[in-house]
Amino acid sequence: MPFKRLLVNQVNLYHSLDLWPYSDEVTYVGDISDMRMIPPERYDSAICMEVLEHVPHPFRAVREIYRILRPSGVAILSVPHLSRLHDEPYDYFRFTIYGLRQILQDVGFLIINIYTRGSLFSFLGHQLSTLLLSALWPIPGLRQVAWVLNKWLITYLCYNIDRVCDPSGLFALGYVAVVQKPDSCVELVAE
């Protein structure tokens, strides 16, 4: 729950879902593709960050997010495009902006925006960052040095190079989508 401390004071209710009860703070233990323990139209908002690539059936997962949102509810989802294998063997998919848009629209979401996140240098920097932090994290005193070096010499540098070298997002590291469930009183008209 990396975003809980950022959100808990911004919302009236914060619930979480995970496959395993990693902590006592997990509200629901289950599969995002089958959240039958959650009643329909329960929430005003949902956040699904870097999860869909680990789900064997991402379309079902997005449909479940749609189901548990109230009309006019908003969801924020992020997915990778460029990424190394991770959390194996539960690493199934990478998404293009077109594939993500199609899944979201097929379920019925209105797309507010899809943002490109990072690019090729961010991808390469992330690999270097992983090596640096993994090697130095166990060494007392070097952990803090590694963190600062990583932040300024890898993360920010790669992010800024990406902004200059790939403004079109052709080599996107990933995407963040902001979507809304239509209000049930509004009839959608195809143009």
Secondary structure as GFF3:
##gff-version 3
##sequence-region A 1 191
A	DSSP	alpha_helix	4	7	.	.	.	ID=ss1
A	DSSP	beta_strand	17	18	.	.	.	ID=ss2
A	DSSP	beta_strand	28	29	.	.	.	ID=ss3
A	DSSP	beta_strand	43	49	.	.	.	ID=ss4
A	DSSP	three_ten_helix	52	54	.	.	.	ID=ss5
A	DSSP	alpha_helix	58	68	.	.	.	ID=ss6
A	DSSP	beta_strand	69	80	.	.	.	ID=ss7
A	DSSP	alpha_helix	97	107	.	.	.	ID=ss8
A	DSSP	beta_strand	110	117	.	.	.	ID=ss9
A	DSSP	alpha_helix	120	136	.	.	.	ID=ss10
A	DSSP	alpha_helix	142	149	.	.	.	ID=ss11
A	DSSP	pi_helix	150	155	.	.	.	ID=ss12
A	DSSP	alpha_helix	156	165	.	.	.	ID=ss13
A	DSSP	beta_strand	174	180	.	.	.	ID=ss14
###
